[in-house]
Amino acid sequence: MGHGPRAPGGGPPPPPPPHAETLVTALASPWAYIATAQAYDNEMRERIALHRWRRGEGWSTIDAPLDLAEALEASPDGQPVLVDCLTLWLTNHMLADHDVDAACRRLADVLSRPRGPWFVVTNEVGQGIVPDNALARRFRDDAGRLNQRVAAVADTVLLMVAGLPLKVK
């Protein structure tokens, strides 16, 4: 496989997706974990702490709830990077009332020029019913457009179903 980003996506497995971590740790360390989650409550703080503990040695964590493109550009050449996850990153931009389309275009541009093996986790949110409110519909639509942009520049796209990877691209 080339150095282009891979996009394991699908329904939310127990975070962070174990398959994505397995893909990254098959490569030589050190590995970078770019986290987009923000801890607004105790439950989320506990999840984040558990993720960090479970990853263990060999990982560096970069918190990038909004500046994901910049974090990727700053990653050392050749370093395996796991981004978890695009849908949280999108949510952060939406809640901050940022120009989501511009942020997504910028991110896709950076992802099209990988500096090493990059693995990008996202969630496929458009397979269910149409949401009952405008914000949820906007999120579903924006997430779909973001996933399409990332998939277009990715070397490989995997869809996780029941914990199993299905190769889409």
VEXLUM-536550 format. One line per field, with one value per atom (N, C-alpha, C): residue number from 0; residue in one letter; atom name; x, y, z. Coordinates in nm, 3 decimals, decimal comma. Layout:
N
i = c(NUM / ...) $
aa = c(a / ...) $
at = c(CA / ...) $
east = c(X / ...) $
north = c(Y / ...) $
up = c(Z / ...) $
! end
This chain:
169
i = c(0 / 0 / 0 / 1 / 1 / 1 / 2 / 2 / 2 / 3 / 3 / 3 / 4 / 4 / 4 / 5 / 5 / 5 / 6 / 6 / 6 / 7 / 7 / 7 / 8 / 8 / 8 / 9 / 9 / 9 / 10 / 10 / 10 / 11 / 11 / 11 / 12 / 12 / 12 / 13 / 13 / 13 / 14 / 14 / 14 / 15 / 15 / 15 / 16 / 16 / 16 / 17 / 17 / 17 / 18 / 18 / 18 / 19 / 19 / 19 / 20 / 20 / 20 / 21 / 21 / 21 / 22 / 22 / 22 / 23 / 23 / 23 / 24 / 24 / 24 / 25 / 25 / 25 / 26 / 26 / 26 / 27 / 27 / 27 / 28 / 28 / 28 / 29 / 29 / 29 / 30 / 30 / 30 / 31 / 31 / 31 / 32 / 32 / 32 / 33 / 33 / 33 / 34 / 34 / 34 / 35 / 35 / 35 / 36 / 36 / 36 / 37 / 37 / 37 / 38 / 38 / 38 / 39 / 39 / 39 / 40 / 40 / 40 / 41 / 41 / 41 / 42 / 42 / 42 / 43 / 43 / 43 / 44 / 44 / 44 / 45 / 45 / 45 / 46 / 46 / 46 / 47 / 47 / 47 / 48 / 48 / 48 / 49 / 49 / 49 / 50 / 50 / 50 / 51 / 51 / 51 / 52 / 52 / 52 / 53 / 53 / 53 / 54 / 54 / 54 / 55 / 55 / 55 / 56 / 56 / 56 / 57 / 57 / 57 / 58 / 58 / 58 / 59 / 59 / 59 / 60 / 60 / 60 / 61 / 61 / 61 / 62 / 62 / 62 / 63 / 63 / 63 / 64 / 64 / 64 / 65 / 65 / 65 / 66 / 66 / 66 / 67 / 67 / 67 / 68 / 68 / 68 / 69 / 69 / 69 / 70 / 70 / 70 / 71 / 71 / 71 / 72 / 72 / 72 / 73 / 73 / 73 / 74 / 74 / 74 / 75 / 75 / 75 / 76 / 76 / 76 / 77 / 77 / 77 / 78 / 78 / 78 / 79 / 79 / 79 / 80 / 80 / 80 / 81 / 81 / 81 / 82 / 82 / 82 / 83 / 83 / 83 / 84 / 84 / 84 / 85 / 85 / 85 / 86 / 86 / 86 / 87 / 87 / 87 / 88 / 88 / 88 / 89 / 89 / 89 / 90 / 90 / 90 / 91 / 91 / 91 / 92 / 92 / 92 / 93 / 93 / 93 / 94 / 94 / 94 / 95 / 95 / 95 / 96 / 96 / 96 / 97 / 97 / 97 / 98 / 98 / 98 / 99 / 99 / 99 / 100 / 100 / 100 / 101 / 101 / 101 / 102 / 102 / 102 / 103 / 103 / 103 / 104 / 104 / 104 / 105 / 105 / 105 / 106 / 106 / 106 / 107 / 107 / 107 / 108 / 108 / 108 / 109 / 109 / 109 / 110 / 110 / 110 / 111 / 111 / 111 / 112 / 112 / 112 / 113 / 113 / 113 / 114 / 114 / 114 / 115 / 115 / 115 / 116 / 116 / 116 / 117 / 117 / 117 / 118 / 118 / 118 / 119 / 119 / 119 / 120 / 120 / 120 / 121 / 121 / 121 / 122 / 122 / 122 / 123 / 123 / 123 / 124 / 124 / 124 / 125 / 125 / 125 / 126 / 126 / 126 / 127 / 127 / 127 / 128 / 128 / 128 / 129 / 129 / 129 / 130 / 130 / 130 / 131 / 131 / 131 / 132 / 132 / 132 / 133 / 133 / 133 / 134 / 134 / 134 / 135 / 135 / 135 / 136 / 136 / 136 / 137 / 137 / 137 / 138 / 138 / 138 / 139 / 139 / 139 / 140 / 140 / 140 / 141 / 141 / 141 / 142 / 142 / 142 / 143 / 143 / 143 / 144 / 144 / 144 / 145 / 145 / 145 / 146 / 146 / 146 / 147 / 147 / 147 / 148 / 148 / 148 / 149 / 149 / 149 / 150 / 150 / 150 / 151 / 151 / 151 / 152 / 152 / 152 / 153 / 153 / 153 / 154 / 154 / 154 / 155 / 155 / 155 / 156 / 156 / 156 / 157 / 157 / 157 / 158 / 158 / 158 / 159 / 159 / 159 / 160 / 160 / 160 / 161 / 161 / 161 / 162 / 162 / 162 / 163 / 163 / 163 / 164 / 164 / 164 / 165 / 165 / 165 / 166 / 166 / 166 / 167 / 167 / 167 / 168 / 168 / 168) $
aa = c(m / m / m / g / g / g / h / h / h / g / g / g / p / p / p / r / r / r / a / a / a / p / p / p / g / g / g / g / g / g / g / g / g / p / p / p / p / p / p / p / p / p / p / p / p / p / p / p / p / p / p / p / p / p / h / h / h / a / a / a / e / e / e / t / t / t / l / l / l / v / v / v / t / t / t / a / a / a / l / l / l / a / a / a / s / s / s / p / p / p / w / w / w / a / a / a / y / y / y / i / i / i / a / a / a / t / t / t / a / a / a / q / q / q / a / a / a / y / y / y / d / d / d / n / n / n / e / e / e / m / m / m / r / r / r / e / e / e / r / r / r / i / i / i / a / a / a / l / l / l / h / h / h / r / r / r / w / w / w / r / r / r / r / r / r / g / g / g / e / e / e / g / g / g / w / w / w / s / s / s / t / t / t / i / i / i / d / d / d / a / a / a / p / p / p / l / l / l / d / d / d / l / l / l / a / a / a / e / e / e / a / a / a / l / l / l / e / e / e / a / a / a / s / s / s / p / p / p / d / d / d / g / g / g / q / q / q / p / p / p / v / v / v / l / l / l / v / v / v / d / d / d / c / c / c / l / l / l / t / t / t / l / l / l / w / w / w / l / l / l / t / t / t / n / n / n / h / h / h / m / m / m / l / l / l / a / a / a / d / d / d / h / h / h / d / d / d / v / v / v / d / d / d / a / a / a / a / a / a / c / c / c / r / r / r / r / r / r / l / l / l / a / a / a / d / d / d / v / v / v / l / l / l / s / s / s / r / r / r / p / p / p / r / r / r / g / g / g / p / p / p / w / w / w / f / f / f / v / v / v / v / v / v / t / t / t / n / n / n / e / e / e / v / v / v / g / g / g / q / q / q / g / g / g / i / i / i / v / v / v / p / p / p / d / d / d / n / n / n / a / a / a / l / l / l / a / a / a / r / r / r / r / r / r / f / f / f / r / r / r / d / d / d / d / d / d / a / a / a / g / g / g / r / r / r / l / l / l / n / n / n / q / q / q / r / r / r / v / v / v / a / a / a / a / a / a / v / v / v / a / a / a / d / d / d / t / t / t / v / v / v / l / l / l / l / l / l / m / m / m / v / v / v / a / a / a / g / g / g / l / l / l / p / p / p / l / l / l / k / k / k / v / v / v / k / k / k) $
at = c(N / CA / C / N / CA / C / N / CA / C / N / CA / C / N / CA / C / N / CA / C / N / CA / C / N / CA / C / N / CA / C / N / CA / C / N / CA / C / N / CA / C / N / CA / C / N / CA / C / N / CA / C / N / CA / C / N / CA / C / N / CA / C / N / CA / C / N / CA / C / N / CA / C / N / CA / C / N / CA / C / N / CA / C / N / CA / C / N / CA / C / N / CA / C / N / CA / C / N / CA / C / N / CA / C / N / CA / C / N / CA / C / N / CA / C / N / CA / C / N / CA / C / N / CA / C / N / CA / C / N / CA / C / N / CA / C / N / CA / C / N / CA / C / N / CA / C / N / CA / C / N / CA / C / N / CA / C / N / CA / C / N / CA / C / N / CA / C / N / CA / C / N / CA / C / N / CA / C / N / CA / C / N / CA / C / N / CA / C / N / CA / C / N / CA / C / N / CA / C / N / CA / C / N / CA / C / N / CA / C / N / CA / C / N / CA / C / N / CA / C / N / CA / C / N / CA / C / N / CA / C / N / CA / C / N / CA / C / N / CA / C / N / CA / C / N / CA / C / N / CA / C / N / CA / C / N / CA / C / N / CA / C / N / CA / C / N / CA / C / N / CA / C / N / CA / C / N / CA / C / N / CA / C / N / CA / C / N / CA / C / N / CA / C / N / CA / C / N / CA / C / N / CA / C / N / CA / C / N / CA / C / N / CA / C / N / CA / C / N / CA / C / N / CA / C / N / CA / C / N / CA / C / N / CA / C / N / CA / C / N / CA / C / N / CA / C / N / CA / C / N / CA / C / N / CA / C / N / CA / C / N / CA / C / N / CA / C / N / CA / C / N / CA / C / N / CA / C / N / CA / C / N / CA / C / N / CA / C / N / CA / C / N / CA / C / N / CA / C / N / CA / C / N / CA / C / N / CA / C / N / CA / C / N / CA / C / N / CA / C / N / CA / C / N / CA / C / N / CA / C / N / CA / C / N / CA / C / N / CA / C / N / CA / C / N / CA / C / N / CA / C / N / CA / C / N / CA / C / N / CA / C / N / CA / C / N / CA / C / N / CA / C / N / CA / C / N / CA / C / N / CA / C / N / CA / C / N / CA / C / N / CA / C / N / CA / C / N / CA / C / N / CA / C / N / CA / C / N / CA / C / N / CA / C / N / CA / C / N / CA / C / N / CA / C / N / CA / C / N / CA / C / N / CA / C / N / CA / C / N / CA / C / N / CA / C / N / CA / C / N / CA / C / N / CA / C / N / CA / C / N / CA / C / N / CA / C / N / CA / C / N / CA / C / N / CA / C / N / CA / C / N / CA / C / N / CA / C / N / CA / C) $
east = c(0,084 / 0,000 / 0,088 / 0,034 / 0,105 / 0,095 / 0,140 / 0,137 / 0,008 / -0,087 / -0,209 / -0,291 / -0,381 / -0,462 / -0,554 / -0,580 / -0,679 / -0,794 / -0,915 / -1,030 / -1,119 / -1,081 / -1,174 / -1,296 / -1,413 / -1,534 / -1,642 / -1,758 / -1,870 / -1,931 / -2,016 / -2,081 / -1,979 / -2,013 / -1,914 / -1,890 / -1,774 / -1,738 / -1,691 / -1,656 / -1,603 / -1,481 / -1,486 / -1,380 / -1,250 / -1,134 / -1,117 / -1,122 / -1,152 / -1,167 / -1,043 / -1,054 / -0,937 / -0,873 / -0,950 / -0,891 / -0,795 / -0,832 / -0,745 / -0,614 / -0,621 / -0,499 / -0,413 / -0,475 / -0,401 / -0,328 / -0,392 / -0,326 / -0,204 / -0,217 / -0,107 / 0,007 / -0,026 / 0,080 / 0,149 / 0,099 / 0,170 / 0,293 / 0,300 / 0,414 / 0,509 / 0,628 / 0,727 / 0,685 / 0,706 / 0,680 / 0,796 / 0,777 / 0,667 / 0,545 / 0,428 / 0,301 / 0,242 / 0,171 / 0,102 / -0,048 / -0,114 / -0,259 / -0,309 / -0,379 / -0,436 / -0,581 / -0,608 / -0,741 / -0,821 / -0,945 / -1,031 / -1,138 / -1,149 / -1,252 / -1,222 / -1,329 / -1,319 / -1,394 / -1,337 / -1,397 / -1,485 / -1,613 / -1,708 / -1,772 / -1,753 / -1,814 / -1,727 / -1,760 / -1,680 / -1,675 / -1,787 / -1,791 / -1,691 / -1,686 / -1,592 / -1,449 / -1,425 / -1,291 / -1,244 / -1,335 / -1,301 / -1,271 / -1,349 / -1,322 / -1,184 / -1,153 / -1,024 / -0,910 / -0,924 / -0,820 / -0,803 / -0,913 / -0,907 / -0,836 / -0,867 / -0,801 / -0,650 / -0,610 / -0,466 / -0,399 / -0,462 / -0,406 / -0,393 / -0,499 / -0,499 / -0,395 / -0,372 / -0,273 / -0,133 / -0,098 / 0,030 / 0,151 / 0,264 / 0,394 / 0,397 / 0,479 / 0,500 / 0,412 / 0,310 / 0,216 / 0,245 / 0,236 / 0,227 / 0,088 / 0,030 / -0,105 / -0,100 / -0,166 / -0,179 / -0,327 / -0,365 / -0,505 / -0,529 / -0,622 / -0,652 / -0,802 / -0,879 / -1,023 / -1,070 / -0,989 / -1,026 / -0,915 / -0,790 / -0,678 / -0,616 / -0,699 / -0,653 / -0,560 / -0,592 / -0,505 / -0,366 / -0,359 / -0,231 / -0,154 / -0,223 / -0,157 / -0,100 / -0,174 / -0,123 / -0,001 / -0,008 / 0,105 / 0,230 / 0,212 / 0,326 / 0,382 / 0,317 / 0,365 / 0,495 / 0,588 / 0,716 / 0,699 / 0,784 / 0,782 / 0,797 / 0,711 / 0,720 / 0,654 / 0,610 / 0,551 / 0,408 / 0,377 / 0,239 / 0,151 / 0,037 / -0,055 / -0,195 / -0,262 / -0,402 / -0,483 / -0,580 / -0,672 / -0,802 / -0,844 / -0,970 / -1,045 / -1,152 / -1,214 / -1,270 / -1,300 / -1,349 / -1,486 / -1,574 / -1,708 / -1,707 / -1,619 / -1,605 / -1,546 / -1,445 / -1,385 / -1,489 / -1,573 / -1,680 / -1,776 / -1,815 / -1,903 / -1,843 / -1,714 / -1,648 / -1,658 / -1,637 / -1,647 / -1,790 / -1,886 / -2,026 / -2,067 / -2,029 / -2,066 / -1,998 / -1,880 / -1,809 / -1,857 / -1,952 / -2,010 / -1,903 / -1,809 / -1,705 / -1,758 / -1,682 / -1,713 / -1,674 / -1,771 / -1,746 / -1,694 / -1,752 / -1,709 / -1,563 / -1,522 / -1,383 / -1,289 / -1,327 / -1,244 / -1,231 / -1,339 / -1,337 / -1,252 / -1,264 / -1,180 / -1,033 / -0,999 / -0,859 / -0,808 / -0,889 / -0,847 / -0,826 / -0,918 / -0,904 / -0,778 / -0,747 / -0,625 / -0,501 / -0,496 / -0,381 / -0,374 / -0,488 / -0,490 / -0,447 / -0,462 / -0,421 / -0,270 / -0,198 / -0,052 / 0,008 / -0,015 / 0,034 / 0,186 / 0,235 / 0,379 / 0,424 / 0,334 / 0,361 / 0,234 / 0,233 / 0,110 / 0,010 / -0,096 / -0,199 / -0,325 / -0,386 / -0,509 / -0,613 / -0,725 / -0,827 / -0,956 / -1,003 / -1,127 / -1,242 / -1,353 / -1,474 / -1,592 / -1,710 / -1,831 / -1,924 / -1,984 / -2,085 / -2,219 / -2,272 / -2,394 / -2,517 / -2,503 / -2,614 / -2,693 / -2,673 / -2,743 / -2,873 / -2,905 / -3,027 / -3,140 / -3,234 / -3,349 / -3,308 / -3,391 / -3,366 / -3,391 / -3,291 / -3,309 / -3,428 / -3,480 / -3,602 / -3,579 / -3,451 / -3,429 / -3,321 / -3,322 / -3,236 / -3,087 / -3,047 / -2,906 / -2,857 / -2,935 / -2,895 / -2,891 / -2,985 / -2,983 / -2,861 / -2,828 / -2,710 / -2,584 / -2,576 / -2,460 / -2,448 / -2,559 / -2,556 / -2,508 / -2,560 / -2,522 / -2,375 / -2,332 / -2,193 / -2,097 / -2,133 / -2,049 / -2,038 / -2,146 / -2,143 / -2,053 / -2,062 / -1,975 / -1,828 / -1,801 / -1,664 / -1,610 / -1,688 / -1,643 / -1,616 / -1,698 / -1,675 / -1,544 / -1,518 / -1,394 / -1,272 / -1,279 / -1,165 / -1,148 / -1,257 / -1,248 / -1,190 / -1,220 / -1,169 / -1,017 / -0,955 / -0,809 / -0,739 / -0,815 / -0,757 / -0,711 / -0,602 / -0,558 / -0,651 / -0,693 / -0,774 / -0,888 / -1,008 / -1,122 / -1,179 / -1,191 / -1,250 / -1,379 / -1,479 / -1,604 / -1,611 / -1,621 / -1,628 / -1,774 / -1,802 / -1,937 / -1,922 / -1,988 / -1,982 / -1,837 / -1,752 / -1,613 / -1,526 / -1,583 / -1,510 / -1,485 / -1,362 / -1,332 / -1,377 / -1,451 / -1,490 / -1,419 / -1,342 / -1,269 / -1,366 / -1,374 / -1,460 / -1,377 / -1,256 / -1,165 / -1,026) $
north = c(-0,119 / 0,000 / 0,124 / 0,233 / 0,360 / 0,429 / 0,553 / 0,629 / 0,707 / 0,698 / 0,774 / 0,735 / 0,823 / 0,794 / 0,676 / 0,604 / 0,497 / 0,543 / 0,508 / 0,561 / 0,449 / 0,387 / 0,290 / 0,364 / 0,330 / 0,399 / 0,299 / 0,347 / 0,261 / 0,300 / 0,215 / 0,242 / 0,249 / 0,320 / 0,341 / 0,217 / 0,150 / 0,039 / 0,093 / 0,008 / 0,061 / 0,148 / 0,277 / 0,368 / 0,341 / 0,375 / 0,400 / 0,268 / 0,274 / 0,151 / 0,063 / -0,056 / -0,143 / -0,177 / -0,191 / -0,227 / -0,119 / 0,006 / 0,115 / 0,112 / 0,088 / 0,080 / -0,038 / -0,149 / -0,266 / -0,235 / -0,162 / -0,124 / -0,037 / 0,057 / 0,148 / 0,073 / -0,008 / -0,074 / -0,186 / -0,221 / -0,316 / -0,249 / -0,118 / -0,042 / -0,009 / 0,031 / 0,064 / 0,188 / 0,182 / 0,299 / 0,398 / 0,522 / 0,573 / 0,606 / 0,594 / 0,622 / 0,747 / 0,823 / 0,942 / 0,918 / 0,959 / 0,950 / 1,093 / 1,136 / 1,272 / 1,259 / 1,312 / 1,301 / 1,427 / 1,409 / 1,525 / 1,544 / 1,450 / 1,459 / 1,571 / 1,627 / 1,725 / 1,669 / 1,687 / 1,632 / 1,737 / 1,733 / 1,828 / 1,776 / 1,647 / 1,591 / 1,478 / 1,428 / 1,323 / 1,195 / 1,157 / 1,034 / 1,040 / 1,155 / 1,168 / 1,173 / 1,239 / 1,240 / 1,098 / 1,014 / 0,874 / 0,797 / 0,819 / 0,752 / 0,787 / 0,916 / 0,963 / 0,902 / 0,899 / 0,840 / 0,691 / 0,620 / 0,478 / 0,455 / 0,538 / 0,527 / 0,544 / 0,647 / 0,673 / 0,557 / 0,506 / 0,395 / 0,271 / 0,240 / 0,120 / 0,124 / 0,240 / 0,249 / 0,215 / 0,258 / 0,220 / 0,286 / 0,215 / 0,265 / 0,279 / 0,372 / 0,388 / 0,493 / 0,538 / 0,636 / 0,775 / 0,876 / 1,014 / 1,062 / 1,143 / 1,193 / 1,341 / 1,381 / 1,522 / 1,554 / 1,649 / 1,691 / 1,797 / 1,768 / 1,861 / 1,864 / 1,919 / 1,920 / 2,007 / 2,106 / 2,194 / 2,203 / 2,200 / 2,225 / 2,096 / 2,008 / 1,878 / 1,890 / 1,975 / 1,991 / 2,036 / 2,128 / 2,178 / 2,067 / 1,987 / 1,877 / 1,775 / 1,746 / 1,652 / 1,710 / 1,837 / 1,901 / 1,903 / 1,906 / 1,911 / 1,772 / 1,667 / 1,532 / 1,506 / 1,437 / 1,408 / 1,320 / 1,341 / 1,258 / 1,111 / 1,027 / 0,884 / 0,830 / 0,916 / 0,867 / 0,816 / 0,694 / 0,646 / 0,732 / 0,775 / 0,862 / 0,802 / 0,804 / 0,763 / 0,885 / 0,924 / 1,034 / 0,972 / 1,009 / 0,959 / 1,076 / 1,124 / 1,083 / 1,205 / 1,189 / 1,301 / 1,351 / 1,262 / 1,308 / 1,392 / 1,360 / 1,448 / 1,582 / 1,578 / 1,701 / 1,789 / 1,727 / 1,800 / 1,861 / 1,783 / 1,833 / 1,955 / 1,949 / 2,063 / 2,189 / 2,175 / 2,291 / 2,342 / 2,251 / 2,293 / 2,367 / 2,314 / 2,378 / 2,513 / 2,529 / 2,657 / 2,755 / 2,711 / 2,793 / 2,838 / 2,748 / 2,775 / 2,746 / 2,790 / 2,760 / 2,614 / 2,524 / 2,380 / 2,342 / 2,397 / 2,361 / 2,397 / 2,516 / 2,557 / 2,467 / 2,434 / 2,347 / 2,208 / 2,157 / 2,024 / 2,025 / 2,131 / 2,143 / 2,147 / 2,224 / 2,235 / 2,100 / 2,029 / 1,899 / 1,800 / 1,797 / 1,705 / 1,738 / 1,866 / 1,905 / 1,852 / 1,866 / 1,815 / 1,663 / 1,595 / 1,450 / 1,400 / 1,483 / 1,442 / 1,444 / 1,498 / 1,506 / 1,444 / 1,315 / 1,254 / 1,252 / 1,267 / 1,266 / 1,135 / 1,039 / 0,908 / 0,827 / 0,710 / 0,630 / 0,690 / 0,747 / 0,810 / 0,725 / 0,706 / 0,629 / 0,721 / 0,735 / 0,832 / 0,759 / 0,774 / 0,710 / 0,809 / 0,759 / 0,839 / 0,748 / 0,804 / 0,725 / 0,746 / 0,640 / 0,648 / 0,672 / 0,792 / 0,827 / 0,838 / 0,818 / 0,838 / 0,715 / 0,604 / 0,481 / 0,459 / 0,549 / 0,532 / 0,618 / 0,643 / 0,725 / 0,872 / 0,951 / 1,094 / 1,154 / 1,226 / 1,284 / 1,379 / 1,397 / 1,475 / 1,624 / 1,668 / 1,811 / 1,863 / 1,993 / 2,056 / 2,038 / 2,052 / 2,038 / 1,896 / 1,797 / 1,657 / 1,628 / 1,683 / 1,663 / 1,730 / 1,849 / 1,919 / 1,839 / 1,787 / 1,706 / 1,584 / 1,512 / 1,393 / 1,428 / 1,537 / 1,578 / 1,622 / 1,703 / 1,749 / 1,632 / 1,538 / 1,420 / 1,338 / 1,324 / 1,250 / 1,317 / 1,449 / 1,521 / 1,510 / 1,522 / 1,509 / 1,370 / 1,267 / 1,130 / 1,109 / 1,166 / 1,153 / 1,221 / 1,340 / 1,410 / 1,329 / 1,276 / 1,200 / 1,071 / 1,003 / 0,878 / 0,903 / 1,017 / 1,049 / 1,059 / 1,104 / 1,120 / 1,003 / 0,911 / 0,797 / 0,689 / 0,622 / 0,506 / 0,388 / 0,372 / 0,259 / 0,310 / 0,255 / 0,287 / 0,155 / 0,145 / 0,027 / 0,068 / -0,017 / 0,003 / -0,107 / -0,071 / -0,169 / -0,207 / -0,337 / -0,390 / -0,505 / -0,493 / -0,596 / -0,630 / -0,527 / -0,546 / -0,604 / -0,624 / -0,679 / -0,575 / -0,567 / -0,468 / -0,514 / -0,430 / -0,454 / -0,350 / -0,395 / -0,301 / -0,240 / -0,107 / -0,031 / 0,023 / 0,062 / 0,118 / 0,068) $
up = c(0,000 / 0,000 / 0,000 / -0,055 / -0,056 / 0,078 / 0,083 / 0,207 / 0,225 / 0,131 / 0,140 / 0,262 / 0,303 / 0,420 / 0,397 / 0,503 / 0,500 / 0,587 / 0,553 / 0,626 / 0,678 / 0,793 / 0,851 / 0,904 / 0,858 / 0,902 / 0,933 / 0,962 / 0,993 / 1,125 / 1,176 / 1,304 / 1,416 / 1,523 / 1,628 / 1,712 / 1,696 / 1,783 / 1,917 / 2,011 / 2,136 / 2,107 / 2,141 / 2,100 / 2,175 / 2,118 / 1,975 / 1,899 / 1,772 / 1,696 / 1,701 / 1,755 / 1,767 / 1,633 / 1,527 / 1,398 / 1,349 / 1,365 / 1,322 / 1,400 / 1,530 / 1,610 / 1,565 / 1,532 / 1,485 / 1,356 / 1,265 / 1,140 / 1,167 / 1,260 / 1,291 / 1,359 / 1,459 / 1,536 / 1,460 / 1,343 / 1,257 / 1,195 / 1,204 / 1,153 / 1,269 / 1,235 / 1,338 / 1,417 / 1,549 / 1,633 / 1,616 / 1,662 / 1,742 / 1,657 / 1,721 / 1,657 / 1,717 / 1,635 / 1,683 / 1,679 / 1,785 / 1,797 / 1,804 / 1,699 / 1,700 / 1,742 / 1,860 / 1,922 / 1,897 / 1,853 / 1,827 / 1,934 / 2,028 / 2,132 / 2,229 / 2,283 / 2,391 / 2,511 / 2,629 / 2,751 / 2,818 / 2,785 / 2,843 / 2,972 / 3,002 / 3,123 / 3,176 / 3,293 / 3,358 / 3,277 / 3,216 / 3,138 / 3,022 / 2,955 / 2,843 / 2,893 / 3,006 / 3,064 / 3,095 / 3,146 / 3,175 / 3,047 / 2,942 / 2,814 / 2,761 / 2,765 / 2,714 / 2,795 / 2,927 / 3,012 / 2,982 / 2,961 / 2,928 / 2,795 / 2,697 / 2,566 / 2,581 / 2,653 / 2,670 / 2,743 / 2,845 / 2,921 / 2,833 / 2,757 / 2,676 / 2,565 / 2,507 / 2,399 / 2,447 / 2,565 / 2,622 / 2,557 / 2,566 / 2,519 / 2,367 / 2,321 / 2,178 / 2,113 / 2,185 / 2,131 / 2,188 / 2,103 / 2,150 / 2,115 / 2,203 / 2,180 / 2,152 / 2,045 / 2,007 / 2,012 / 2,095 / 2,103 / 1,996 / 1,906 / 1,796 / 1,771 / 1,866 / 1,848 / 1,731 / 1,693 / 1,582 / 1,476 / 1,518 / 1,427 / 1,376 / 1,324 / 1,276 / 1,156 / 1,061 / 0,943 / 0,986 / 1,080 / 1,128 / 1,200 / 1,280 / 1,351 / 1,253 / 1,147 / 1,046 / 0,975 / 0,941 / 0,872 / 0,959 / 1,090 / 1,182 / 1,214 / 1,168 / 1,199 / 1,124 / 1,190 / 1,124 / 1,001 / 0,903 / 0,782 / 0,820 / 0,762 / 0,782 / 0,907 / 0,999 / 1,123 / 1,101 / 1,148 / 1,142 / 1,232 / 1,178 / 1,250 / 1,245 / 1,360 / 1,369 / 1,412 / 1,331 / 1,363 / 1,411 / 1,530 / 1,587 / 1,648 / 1,590 / 1,468 / 1,397 / 1,270 / 1,189 / 1,231 / 1,273 / 1,309 / 1,437 / 1,532 / 1,650 / 1,608 / 1,520 / 1,469 / 1,401 / 1,319 / 1,251 / 1,353 / 1,453 / 1,558 / 1,626 / 1,657 / 1,723 / 1,638 / 1,507 / 1,418 / 1,409 / 1,403 / 1,396 / 1,523 / 1,639 / 1,765 / 1,784 / 1,724 / 1,731 / 1,624 / 1,542 / 1,435 / 1,335 / 1,305 / 1,206 / 1,065 / 0,967 / 0,828 / 0,803 / 0,817 / 0,808 / 0,671 / 0,566 / 0,432 / 0,409 / 0,453 / 0,437 / 0,518 / 0,640 / 0,724 / 0,661 / 0,606 / 0,542 / 0,416 / 0,337 / 0,216 / 0,254 / 0,356 / 0,400 / 0,447 / 0,527 / 0,578 / 0,463 / 0,368 / 0,254 / 0,174 / 0,162 / 0,091 / 0,163 / 0,294 / 0,370 / 0,360 / 0,371 / 0,362 / 0,223 / 0,122 / -0,013 / -0,030 / 0,069 / 0,063 / 0,190 / 0,211 / 0,336 / 0,344 / 0,467 / 0,491 / 0,552 / 0,555 / 0,610 / 0,604 / 0,667 / 0,670 / 0,770 / 0,718 / 0,800 / 0,795 / 0,910 / 0,925 / 0,986 / 0,920 / 0,960 / 0,991 / 1,115 / 1,158 / 1,145 / 1,094 / 1,083 / 1,110 / 1,112 / 1,131 / 1,013 / 0,968 / 0,862 / 0,932 / 0,919 / 0,993 / 0,905 / 0,776 / 0,684 / 0,648 / 0,719 / 0,682 / 0,758 / 0,849 / 0,929 / 0,877 / 0,963 / 0,926 / 0,915 / 0,851 / 0,841 / 0,979 / 1,034 / 1,167 / 1,173 / 1,294 / 1,310 / 1,335 / 1,335 / 1,358 / 1,263 / 1,243 / 1,143 / 1,173 / 1,300 / 1,334 / 1,305 / 1,342 / 1,317 / 1,168 / 1,091 / 0,946 / 0,884 / 0,933 / 0,883 / 0,915 / 1,038 / 1,076 / 0,985 / 0,965 / 0,880 / 0,740 / 0,684 / 0,549 / 0,542 / 0,641 / 0,643 / 0,663 / 0,750 / 0,772 / 0,644 / 0,572 / 0,446 / 0,344 / 0,334 / 0,240 / 0,281 / 0,412 / 0,461 / 0,431 / 0,460 / 0,434 / 0,286 / 0,200 / 0,055 / 0,014 / 0,070 / 0,037 / 0,081 / 0,202 / 0,254 / 0,176 / 0,148 / 0,071 / -0,068 / -0,127 / -0,261 / -0,263 / -0,153 / -0,152 / -0,083 / -0,025 / 0,046 / -0,052 / -0,019 / -0,096 / -0,071 / 0,054 / 0,096 / 0,183 / 0,164 / 0,249 / 0,299 / 0,431 / 0,493 / 0,563 / 0,554 / 0,628 / 0,731 / 0,856 / 0,963 / 0,986 / 0,975 / 0,999 / 1,099 / 1,212 / 1,315 / 1,352 / 1,353 / 1,388 / 1,277 / 1,160 / 1,047 / 0,941 / 0,888 / 0,786 / 0,647 / 0,580 / 0,441 / 0,355 / 0,258 / 0,173 / 0,072 / 0,075 / -0,015 / -0,132 / -0,101 / -0,204 / -0,174) $
! end
